[in-house]
Amino acid sequence: MLLPFLPFDPIETPLSYAARLARHHADKRVVPFLKDMRICPQAIASSKPGALARLADISGASLCELSRNVPIHKGNRIYDLRGELVSAEFLSNPHTLFCPACLAEDDQTGRRRGRWEWRLSVVRTCSHHGIPLLRQAQAKWDDVFHELDHRVPERDRELQALIENAVPRSVSPHQEYVIHRLEGKVGPEWLDAQSLEQAVRATELLGVLLEHGPDQKLPELTSDDWDHAGRVGFGFTSLGEVGIREALEAQFPKYDDASGTPGARKIFGCFYTALAYSKSLKDPGDIARMLREVITENIAMPAGTKVLGVELRKRRLHTVASLAKEQDLDPRTLSDVLVAAEVIPDKAPAHYPIPVEQGRDIASRTKRTVTVSSLWKNMDFTRPIVDQLFADRLLTPIFYGRPGTKGRTQKAVDREELAMLVGKLHAKAVELGAETDGLVPVSKAAEKAKVPAITVVHMILGGFLERVFRLAGQDGVAALRVDPVEIKQHRTACSEGSSPMEAFSSLKISKTIGWCLVDRCPEEVSLAVNWIVDPEEGHRIPRFDPAVVADFKARFTHPARIAEMHGLQLLEVVSRLKRRGFRPAVSEAEVGEDFYRIRDLKSDLFD
C-alpha cells in the first residue's frame, strides 16, 4: 500500500483520486502511474471492478466508496450507478465537465478533484456555486482520463475570468431530483416508479417539445437548451400522469387551423420519434403508454394502425370524412348534422375527432331521418302538433342544416322513434272498416273539444279514452278516429295546469332550456313538473303548476327577457351585466341560458 496514506474524497471520482495519487506519490501523470501500479488505464477509465479493486489495494481507500462514485460497467454499454442501471448516453463522456469556481477553490487548498456528479449528462449547473458547468470536448486519446490539471490549463486570472463570464443560475429541480435519487432520497411518485434514465429522458424530451416545438432537431440543442428543457419538463413529470397528459393534450389546439389531417408524428415530432426509435433506450417507460393513449384518444386512426409499436385493435375515433365514407353518407350533410347535434363545432377542422359510437349513432339516425315537412304531409300532423310533440318530449328532434342558413336550423325525427310512437297509438285503437258518425280525426276532435291536439294524443297513449279506432288500410296518425264528446269528458283531468309550451313561453325560453331546468329539479334554479299518470300507470302527461312558473319568473330572469322589458339590445344587456360583475345563478353552459336572481340586480342597472 502506498504511504503516506492519501484519503479519498467522497465527492470525487476514482480517476480523480488516481490522478492525485500519481502526483502525490510519483509526481507523474495518471497513465504512467497506473501502469507502474499494474492497473490498466483503460480498465480504470471504464470502471472495471478488477481495476477498482486494485486501486483500493494500493491506496488503502475503501473499495465501497470508490465504487459508489463511479458507474460500474455491466456490459453492452450499460452501467450500474449506485443501484441505478443507466446507458452510456446517460454519462457525460467523452466530454470533461468542470466548474471553474470549484477548480479555483481546489487550487487554493490542494489538488484538483473531478466531482462524481460531473460524470452525469443531466448535471449542467454547479450545485455549490450556481453557475453553468463548462464542457471540454475530447481532443486527444488520453482526454478520457479527465486529468483536470491538463484538461483545464487555466489558472489564477484566467480561471477567474471564466468565473466572471459565467451567468449565474440556480440548479434545476430536474438535476436536483436526479442527485437526490442517487443519494437514496424519495422523490415524486411517478418519476420514482421509472428507471432513472427513463425519468430523465421523459422529462427532458417533454421539455424540448414544449419549449422548441415538434420540429426541433435534438442534436442541435446546446447544453443550456437541455438544462432549460429539464426545468420545463420537470414541472409536468413531477406531477405524474395528470401533469404529463396536460402537457401532451395542450399540443392539439395548436393544429386547429392546420390543413389536412396532422398525425402523431406531425404533432409530437421529435418527442414521438425519440420514444419510438430510440437506440439507446430500449424501453422508454410509462411515458410511451401515456403518449400512445393521448394519441389514440385524440387522433382518428383506422384499426390496425401501429402507435409506438402497439397495434390499434379497433377504431376509436372518426373524422367527418372517414365516418361519411364508412356510413356511405354525403360528408357535407353529415357535417351539418354533427354540428347541429353539437358533436363538432361549426367550421371544425377536417381532422376534428368524433367518438366512433357517437358518430355511428348519429350517422344511423341521419339515415333514418324523416323531415318535419313529411310529418305534416303524410301523418295529418300540423306544424303546431309537431312542435307540441317535441315540447312534450314525445319525439326527439334531429337537427340538420347549419345554424343561420335560411334563418334557422331545420328539424327532423328518427324514423324508428316515429314508428314506435305511431305503433303505440295504433295499439290503443280498434280497427274500423269505414267512417262512422261521431268519430273524427285527432286534429278535428281537438278543435271540437277545444283542447290542443297534443292533449288528445296523450289521452290515447294514456288509456283515458275507450273509443279509439283506426281506419283499415290507412297508416299514421291520420288513420285514427276518436270521439270529441269523450275527449270533453276527460279534458279537465288531463289539462290541469299549464302545458310545457305554455310554461316555457311565459318564461320566454326555448323548450330545450325549459327541460334543462326541469332536469335540474330540485336544485334552486329549476322547474318542477307535475306528471298526470294514466290509469295503467304506463304513460305520463307533463303539466306545470302556474304558481310554480310564476314564482320562478318572479325570482329569476335572463338577458333576453331583460332586454325586452327595458327596450334594450341584447348585447347591451349582456355588456352591462359583465361590466358590473354580475354572475348568473346558473350559466348558459349548464342549461343553455344565463339566469340571474332578480333580487341581485340593481334597480338602476338598465335605466
C-alpha positions in Angstrom: 0.0 0.0 0.0 1.2 3.5 -0.8 2.4 5.6 2.1 1.7 8.1 3.4 -2.0 7.4 3.1 -3.9 9.9 0.9 -7.6 10.0 1.8 -10.2 9.5 -0.9 -12.6 12.5 -1.1 -16.3 11.3 -1.1 -17.2 13.9 -3.7 -14.6 12.8 -6.3 -14.3 10.0 -8.9 -11.8 7.1 -8.8 -10.0 8.6 -11.8 -9.6 11.9 -10.0 -8.3 10.1 -7.0 -5.8 8.1 -9.1 -4.5 11.4 -10.6 -4.0 12.8 -7.1 -2.1 9.7 -6.1 0.1 9.9 -9.2 1.1 13.5 -8.5 1.4 13.0 -4.7 3.5 9.7 -4.7 5.3 9.8 -8.1 5.0 13.3 -9.5 3.7 11.6 -12.7 0.6 11.8 -14.8 -2.1 9.3 -14.3 -1.4 6.9 -17.2 2.2 6.0 -16.5 1.5 5.9 -12.7 -1.4 3.3 -13.3 0.9 1.2 -15.5 3.6 1.3 -12.7 0.9 0.1 -10.3 -0.1 -2.7 -12.7 -3.5 -1.2 -13.3 -4.8 -1.0 -16.9 -5.6 2.7 -17.6 -8.4 1.8 -19.9 -9.9 -0.6 -17.3 -10.0 2.1 -14.6 -11.4 4.6 -17.1 -14.2 2.1 -17.9 -14.8 1.4 -14.2 -13.9 -2.3 -14.4 -14.4 -3.9 -11.0 -10.9 -5.5 -11.0 -9.2 -2.2 -11.7 -11.2 -0.5 -8.9 -10.2 -3.3 -6.5 -6.5 -2.9 -7.4 -6.8 0.9 -6.9 -8.3 0.2 -3.4 -5.5 -2.2 -2.6 -2.6 0.1 -3.4 -4.2 3.3 -1.9 -5.9 1.9 1.2 -9.1 3.6 0.2 -12.4 1.8 0.6 -13.5 -0.2 -2.4 -17.1 0.5 -1.5 -16.5 4.3 -1.5 -14.6 4.1 -4.8 -17.4 2.0 -6.5 -20.1 4.3 -5.1 -18.8 7.3 -7.1 -18.5 5.7 -10.5 -20.8 3.9 -13.0 -19.8 0.2 -12.9 -19.6 -1.3 -16.3 -22.1 -4.1 -16.8 -21.6 -4.8 -20.5 -23.3 -3.7 -23.7 -23.0 0.0 -22.8 -24.9 -0.5 -19.6 -23.6 0.8 -16.2 -24.7 0.4 -12.6 -24.6 3.8 -10.8 -25.5 3.5 -7.1 -28.0 0.8 -7.9 -29.5 2.5 -11.0 -28.9 1.0 -14.4 -28.0 3.6 -17.0 -26.7 3.6 -20.5 -23.5 5.2 -21.8 -25.6 8.1 -23.1 -26.6 9.0 -19.6 -23.0 9.8 -18.8 -21.1 13.0 -19.9 -18.3 11.1 -21.6 -16.3 11.8 -23.7 -16.6 15.4 -22.5 -14.9 16.7 -19.4 -17.2 18.8 -17.3 -16.0 21.2 -14.7 -16.9 24.2 -12.6 -14.2 27.0 -12.8 -15.2 28.2 -9.3 -14.7 24.7 -7.8 -11.3 24.4 -9.5 -10.3 27.8 -8.2 -11.0 26.7 -4.7 -9.2 23.4 -5.3 -6.1 25.4 -6.5 -6.1 27.2 -3.2 -6.3 24.1 -1.0 -4.6 21.3 -2.9 -5.0 19.2 -5.9 -8.0 19.5 -8.3 -10.7 16.9 -7.9 -13.2 15.7 -10.5 -16.6 15.6 -8.9 -18.6 12.4 -9.5 -21.7 14.5 -10.3 -19.8 15.9 -13.3 -19.8 12.5 -14.9 -23.6 12.7 -15.5 -25.0 14.4 -18.6 -28.0 15.7 -16.6 -25.7 17.7 -14.3 -25.2 21.1 -16.1 -25.1 23.5 -13.1 -22.7 23.6 -10.2 -24.7 22.8 -7.1 -22.2 24.7 -4.9 -21.6 27.9 -6.9 -24.8 28.2 -9.0 -23.1 28.7 -12.4 -23.2 26.5 -15.6 -20.6 23.8 -15.8 -18.1 24.2 -18.7 -17.5 21.4 -21.2 -14.3 20.3 -22.8 -14.6 18.0 -25.9 -12.2 15.2 -26.3 -9.2 16.3 -28.4 -6.5 13.7 -27.6 -6.6 10.0 -26.8 -5.8 10.5 -23.1 -8.5 13.1 -22.5 -10.8 10.2 -21.4 -8.9 10.2 -18.1 -10.2 13.7 -17.3 -7.0 14.9 -15.7 -8.2 18.4 -14.7 -4.6 19.7 -14.3 -4.1 19.1 -18.0 -7.6 19.3 -19.4 -8.1 22.8 -17.9 -4.9 24.7 -18.2 -6.4 27.9 -17.0 -5.1 29.2 -13.6 -5.5 32.2 -11.4 -6.6 35.2 -13.5 -7.6 33.0 -16.5 -9.7 30.8 -14.2 -11.2 33.9 -12.5 -12.2 35.3 -16.0 -14.1 32.1 -16.7 -15.9 32.5 -13.4 -16.8 36.1 -14.1 -18.1 35.3 -17.5 -20.5 32.7 -16.2 -24.2 33.6 -16.0 -25.5 32.7 -12.5 -28.4 30.3 -12.4 -30.0 28.0 -9.8 -29.8 24.2 -10.0 -32.8 23.0 -11.9 -35.3 20.9 -10.0 -34.7 18.2 -12.6 -31.0 18.0 -11.8 -31.7 18.2 -8.1 -34.1 15.3 -8.3 -31.5 13.1 -10.0 -28.8 13.8 -7.4 -31.3 13.3 -4.6 -32.4 10.0 -6.0 -28.8 8.8 -6.4 -28.4 9.7 -2.7 -31.3 7.5 -1.8 -33.9 10.2 -1.2 -37.6 9.8 -2.2 -39.0 12.0 -5.0 -42.2 12.4 -7.0 -44.1 9.1 -7.1 -44.4 8.7 -10.9 -40.7 9.6 -11.5 -39.5 7.2 -8.8 -41.5 4.4 -10.5 -39.5 4.8 -13.7 -35.9 3.8 -14.1 -33.6 6.8 -13.5 -32.8 7.1 -17.2 -36.5 6.8 -18.2 -37.4 9.6 -15.8 -34.6 11.9 -17.1 -35.3 11.2 -20.7 -39.1 11.6 -20.4 -38.6 14.9 -18.5 -36.1 16.4 -20.9 -37.9 15.3 -24.1 -41.2 16.7 -22.9 -39.5 20.0 -22.1 -38.0 20.1 -25.6 -41.4 19.6 -27.1 -43.0 22.3 -25.0 -40.2 24.9 -25.5 -38.9 24.2 -29.0 -41.8 22.5 -30.7 -42.1 19.2 -32.6 -39.8 20.2 -35.4 -36.7 20.7 -33.2 -33.7 18.5 -34.1 -32.3 17.1 -30.9 -28.6 17.2 -31.9 -28.8 20.9 -32.5 -29.7 21.6 -28.8 -27.0 23.1 -26.6 -26.3 22.1 -23.0 -28.1 25.2 -21.9 -31.1 24.2 -24.0 -31.2 20.8 -22.4 -31.0 22.4 -19.0 -33.9 24.6 -19.7 -35.9 21.7 -21.2 -35.3 19.8 -18.0 -36.6 22.6 -15.9 -39.8 22.9 -18.1 -40.4 19.2 -18.3 -40.0 18.6 -14.6 -42.8 20.9 -13.9 -45.1 18.4 -15.6 -43.4 15.0 -15.0 -43.2 15.7 -11.3 -47.0 15.8 -11.2 -47.2 12.3 -12.7 -49.7 11.3 -15.3 -52.0 14.3 -14.7 -49.3 16.7 -15.5 -47.9 14.8 -18.4 -51.3 14.4 -20.0 -51.9 18.1 -19.5 -48.7 18.9 -21.4 -49.4 16.5 -24.2 -53.0 17.4 -24.7 -52.1 21.0 -24.9 -50.4 20.3 -28.3 -53.6 19.6 -30.1 -55.2 23.1 -30.2 -52.1 24.3 -31.9 -53.2 22.4 -35.0 -56.9 23.6 -35.0 -56.3 25.6 -38.1 -54.0 23.1 -39.8 -54.9 22.0 -43.3 -55.3 18.3 -43.9 -55.1 15.8 -41.1 -52.0 16.2 -38.9 -50.9 12.9 -37.4 -49.0 11.9 -34.3 -45.6 12.4 -35.9 -46.5 15.9 -37.0 -48.0 17.0 -33.7 -45.4 15.4 -31.4 -42.4 15.3 -33.8 -39.1 14.9 -32.0 -40.8 13.7 -28.8 -42.6 10.9 -30.7 -39.6 10.0 -32.7 -37.3 9.8 -29.7 -39.7 7.4 -27.9 -40.4 5.3 -30.9 -37.0 4.9 -32.4 -34.5 5.4 -29.5 -31.4 3.3 -30.0 -30.0 3.8 -26.5 -33.2 3.5 -24.5 -34.9 0.2 -25.4 -37.8 0.7 -23.1 -38.8 4.4 -22.8 -41.0 3.6 -19.8 -44.5 4.6 -18.9 -44.3 7.9 -20.8 -44.8 5.8 -24.0 -48.1 4.4 -22.8 -49.3 7.9 -21.9 -48.4 9.3 -25.3 -50.0 6.3 -27.0 -53.2 6.8 -25.1 -53.3 10.6 -25.7 -52.8 9.9 -29.4 -55.5 7.3 -29.7 -57.9 9.5 -27.6 -57.4 12.5 -29.9 -56.4 11.4 -33.4 -58.7 9.5 -35.7 -56.9 6.4 -37.0 -58.2 3.1 -38.5 -57.9 -0.2 -36.8 -54.5 -1.8 -37.4 -52.5 1.4 -37.1 -49.4 1.0 -35.0 -48.8 3.6 -32.4 -45.4 3.4 -30.7 -45.2 -0.2 -31.6 -48.7 -1.2 -30.4 -51.4 -2.0 -32.9 -54.7 -0.2 -32.6 -57.2 -3.1 -32.4 -60.3 -1.1 -33.3 -61.1 2.4 -34.5 -61.8 4.7 -31.6 -62.3 8.0 -33.5 -63.6 9.2 -36.8 -63.3 12.3 -38.8 -66.3 13.6 -40.8 -64.7 12.2 -44.0 -63.9 8.7 -42.6 -67.3 8.5 -40.9 -69.1 9.6 -44.1 -67.2 7.0 -46.1 -67.9 4.2 -43.7 -71.6 5.0 -43.5 -72.0 5.9 -47.2 -73.2 9.4 -46.5 -72.6 12.8 -48.1 -69.8 14.4 -45.9 -71.4 17.8 -46.1 -74.8 16.5 -44.9 -73.2 14.5 -42.2 -71.1 17.5 -41.1 -74.3 19.7 -40.8 -76.0 17.1 -38.7 -72.9 16.7 -36.4 -72.7 20.5 -36.0 -76.4 20.7 -35.1 -76.0 17.9 -32.6 -73.1 19.8 -31.1 -70.8 16.8 -31.6 -68.4 19.0 -33.6 -68.1 22.8 -33.6 -69.2 24.9 -36.6 -66.3 25.2 -39.1 -64.5 22.3 -37.4 -61.1 21.4 -38.9 -61.1 18.3 -41.2 -59.3 16.3 -38.5 -61.7 17.1 -35.7 -62.1 13.8 -33.8 -65.5 12.2 -33.3 -66.1 9.3 -30.9 -66.8 6.2 -33.0 -70.0 5.1 -31.3 -71.4 8.6 -31.0 -70.6 9.2 -34.7 -72.1 6.0 -35.9 -75.3 6.5 -33.8 -75.8 10.0 -35.3 -75.0 8.7 -38.8 -77.5 5.9 -38.4 -80.1 8.4 -37.2 -79.3 10.6 -40.2 -80.1 7.7 -42.5 -83.4 7.2 -40.7 -84.5 10.8 -40.6 -87.9 11.9 -41.5 -88.3 15.6 -42.1 -90.8 17.6 -40.2 -92.4 18.6 -43.5 -93.0 14.9 -44.2 -94.9 14.6 -40.9 -97.2 17.5 -42.0 -97.9 15.9 -45.4 -98.1 12.2 -44.6 -99.3 11.9 -41.0 -102.0 14.6 -40.7 -99.8 16.4 -38.2 -100.0 20.2 -38.4 -96.9 22.1 -37.6 -98.2 23.2 -34.2 -98.9 19.5 -33.3 -95.3 18.5 -34.3 -94.0 21.4 -32.1 -96.1 20.1 -29.2 -94.8 16.6 -29.7 -91.3 17.9 -29.4 -92.3 20.2 -26.5 -93.8 17.3 -24.5 -90.8 15.0 -25.3 -92.9 12.5 -27.2 -90.5 13.0 -30.1 -86.8 13.8 -30.1 -85.7 16.4 -32.7 -82.8 15.7 -35.0 -81.3 19.0 -36.2 -79.8 19.4 -39.7 -78.6 22.3 -41.8 -76.1 24.7 -40.4 -77.4 27.3 -37.9 -78.1 30.6 -39.7 -78.8 29.1 -43.1 -82.1 30.5 -44.4 -82.8 31.9 -41.0 -82.8 28.7 -38.9 -81.7 25.2 -38.4 -84.2 22.6 -39.7 -85.6 19.6 -37.8 -86.3 16.0 -38.5 -87.2 12.9 -36.4 -85.8 9.4 -36.2 -88.0 7.1 -38.4 -87.7 4.3 -35.7 -88.8 6.7 -32.9 -91.7 7.9 -35.0 -92.7 4.3 -35.8 -92.6 3.5 -32.2 -94.9 6.4 -31.3 -97.4 5.6 -34.1 -97.2 1.9 -33.1 -98.2 2.8 -29.5 -101.1 4.9 -30.8 -102.3 2.2 -33.1 -102.0 -0.4 -30.3 -104.7 1.6 -28.4 -107.1 1.6 -31.3 -109.7 -0.9 -32.7 -109.8 -1.4 -36.4 -112.6 0.3 -38.2 -113.9 -0.7 -41.6 -115.3 2.6 -42.7 -116.0 6.1 -41.5 -118.6 6.3 -38.7 -120.7 9.2 -37.4 -119.4 10.7 -34.2 -115.8 9.7 -34.8 -113.4 12.2 -36.3 -109.6 12.6 -36.9 -107.4 13.7 -34.0 -107.0 17.3 -35.1 -110.7 17.7 -35.7 -111.6 16.2 -32.3 -109.2 18.6 -30.6 -110.8 21.5 -32.4 -114.3 20.4 -31.3 -113.3 19.7 -27.7 -111.3 23.0 -27.5 -108.1 21.3 -26.4 -104.6 21.2 -28.0 -104.1 18.2 -30.3 -101.2 17.0 -28.1 -103.7 16.5 -25.3 -105.7 14.1 -27.4 -102.5 12.2 -28.2 -101.8 12.0 -24.5 -105.3 10.8 -23.8 -104.9 8.0 -26.4 -101.4 6.9 -25.1 -102.6 7.1 -21.5 -105.6 4.9 -22.0 -108.0 7.7 -20.9 -110.3 7.1 -24.0 -112.3 3.9 -24.6 -113.5 4.9 -28.1 -110.3 4.9 -30.2 -110.4 3.5 -33.7 -108.1 3.1 -36.7 -109.4 3.1 -40.3 -108.4 -0.1 -42.1 -105.9 0.3 -44.8 -104.6 3.7 -43.6 -101.3 4.5 -41.8 -100.0 7.0 -39.4 -102.0 9.3 -37.1 -104.2 10.2 -40.0 -105.8 6.8 -39.6 -107.0 7.4 -36.0 -110.6 8.3 -35.2 -111.8 9.4 -31.7 -115.0 10.7 -30.1 -114.9 14.5 -29.3 -117.6 14.0 -26.6 -115.4 11.5 -24.8 -112.5 13.9 -25.0 -114.5 16.7 -23.4 -115.3 14.4 -20.5 -111.6 13.9 -19.7 -110.1 17.3 -20.7 -110.2 18.7 -17.2 -108.3 15.7 -15.7 -105.7 15.8 -18.5 -105.3 19.6 -18.8 -104.7 20.7 -15.2 -102.1 23.4 -15.0 -100.0 24.6 -18.0 -98.5 22.6 -20.8 -94.8 22.7 -21.4 -95.2 25.1 -24.3 -97.4 27.4 -22.2 -95.0 27.3 -19.3 -91.9 27.9 -21.3 -93.5 30.6 -23.5 -94.5 32.5 -20.4 -90.8 32.5 -19.3 -89.7 33.4 -22.8 -87.3 30.4 -23.0 -87.0 27.6 -25.5 -88.2 24.0 -25.0 -84.7 22.8 -24.7 -83.8 25.3 -21.9 -87.1 24.6 -20.2 -86.5 20.9 -20.0 -82.9 21.5 -18.8 -84.4 23.4 -15.9 -86.8 20.6 -15.2 -83.9 18.1 -15.2 -82.2 20.1 -12.5 -85.1 19.8 -10.1 -84.9 20.1 -7.0 -82.0 22.5 -7.2 -82.6 26.2 -6.5 -82.7 27.3 -10.2 -85.1 24.7 -11.6 -88.7 24.0 -12.6 -90.8 21.3 -11.0 -93.1 19.4 -13.3 -96.4 17.7 -12.3 -97.0 14.4 -14.0 -100.5 13.2 -14.7 -100.3 9.4 -14.7 -102.7 7.3 -16.7 -104.9 4.6 -15.1 -102.5 1.9 -16.1 -99.5 4.0 -14.9 -97.7 3.5 -18.2 -97.8 7.0 -19.6 -97.2 10.4 -18.1 -98.5 13.8 -19.2 -96.3 16.7 -18.2 -98.1 19.7 -16.7 -96.8 22.7 -14.8 -98.4 24.5 -11.8 -98.8 28.1 -12.9 -97.9 29.2 -9.3 -94.5 27.4 -9.7 -93.9 29.0 -13.0 -94.9 32.5 -11.7 -92.6 32.0 -8.7 -89.7 31.2 -11.0 -90.5 34.2 -13.1 -90.5 36.4 -10.1 -87.2 35.2 -8.8 -85.1 34.6 -12.0 -84.6 36.4 -15.3 -82.4 36.2 -18.3 -80.8 38.7 -20.7 -83.4 38.3 -23.5 -86.3 39.0 -21.0 -84.4 42.0 -19.5 -83.8 43.4 -23.0 -87.5 43.2 -23.8 -88.6 44.7 -20.5 -86.3 47.7 -20.8 -86.3 48.2 -24.6 -82.6 47.5 -24.9 -80.5 45.5 -27.3 -79.5 42.0 -26.0 -75.8 42.7 -26.4 -76.1 45.9 -24.4 -77.8 44.0 -21.5 -75.1 41.3 -21.5 -72.4 44.0 -21.6 -73.9 45.9 -18.6 -74.1 42.7 -16.6 -70.5 41.8 -17.3 -69.2 45.4 -16.5 -71.0 45.4 -13.2 -69.6 42.0 -12.3 -73.0 40.2 -12.0 -72.7 36.4 -12.1 -75.6 34.2 -13.2 -77.2 31.9 -10.6 -77.0 29.2 -13.3 -74.9 29.5 -16.5 -75.6 29.1 -20.2 -73.1 26.2 -20.2 -75.4 24.3 -17.7 -78.9 25.0 -19.1 -78.4 26.9 -22.4 -79.1 30.4 -20.9 -77.7 32.6 -18.1 -80.3 33.1 -15.4 -79.8 35.8 -12.8 -81.5 36.4 -9.4 -83.8 39.4 -9.8 -83.1 40.5 -6.2 -79.3 40.7 -7.0 -79.8 43.2 -9.9 -79.6 46.9 -9.1 -82.7 48.9 -9.8 -80.8 51.5 -11.9 -78.7 49.0 -13.9 -80.9 49.2 -17.0 -82.3 52.7 -16.7 
